[in-house]
């Protein structure tokens, strides 16, 4: 994992590998008790089981194939 500081004092960019991103997505899904397919279905229906599920979709939707 890499970390960069931007021109703004309050912004930090964290760079992760594809493997790290996938592992984090899997962990977040596990914590919500959802599969990626279930989360994807919630997105299609625009009916998320929680605010956390919606936020996760905004973060990972369409970016991983789990």
GIJOMO-V309999 format. One record per residue. N is the residue number from 1. RES is the residue in three letters. NEAR is the number of other ideal C-beta (glycine too) atoms within 8 Angstrom. D_LAST is the distance of its C-alpha to the last C-alpha in Angstrom with 2 decimals. Layout:
N_RES_NEAR_D_LAST, N_RES_NEAR_D_LAST
This chain:
1_UNK_7_21.43, 2_UNK_6_24.08, 3_UNK_8_25.94, 4_UNK_8_28.19, 5_UNK_6_30.89, 6_UNK_7_31.66, 7_UNK_3_35.10, 8_UNK_5_34.78, 9_UNK_3_35.60, 10_UNK_3_33.02, 11_UNK_8_29.94, 12_UNK_7_27.75, 13_UNK_8_24.83, 14_UNK_8_22.33, 15_UNK_7_20.60, 16_UNK_8_17.63, 17_UNK_6_16.12, 18_UNK_5_12.71, 19_UNK_6_12.07, 20_UNK_9_13.57, 21_UNK_11_11.62, 22_UNK_10_8.19, 23_UNK_8_10.14, 24_UNK_9_11.67, 25_UNK_14_8.75, 26_UNK_9_7.71, 27_UNK_8_11.49, 28_UNK_11_12.08, 29_UNK_13_9.93, 30_UNK_7_11.83, 31_UNK_6_14.98, 32_UNK_12_14.71, 33_UNK_4_14.06, 34_UNK_10_11.26, 35_UNK_7_7.93, 36_UNK_11_5.77, 37_UNK_6_7.75, 38_UNK_8_10.77, 39_UNK_15_10.65, 40_UNK_10_10.39, 41_UNK_8_13.26, 42_UNK_13_15.18, 43_UNK_10_15.07, 44_UNK_6_16.38, 45_UNK_6_19.05, 46_UNK_5_19.74, 47_UNK_4_20.12, 48_UNK_10_18.17, 49_UNK_6_18.83, 50_UNK_7_19.91, 51_UNK_6_20.69, 52_UNK_7_18.10, 53_UNK_13_15.32, 54_UNK_9_16.88, 55_UNK_8_17.17, 56_UNK_13_13.55, 57_UNK_13_12.73, 58_UNK_6_15.55, 59_UNK_7_14.17, 60_UNK_9_10.55, 61_UNK_9_10.61, 62_UNK_3_10.00, 63_UNK_6_9.57, 64_UNK_8_6.01, 65_UNK_3_3.78, 66_UNK_8_0.00
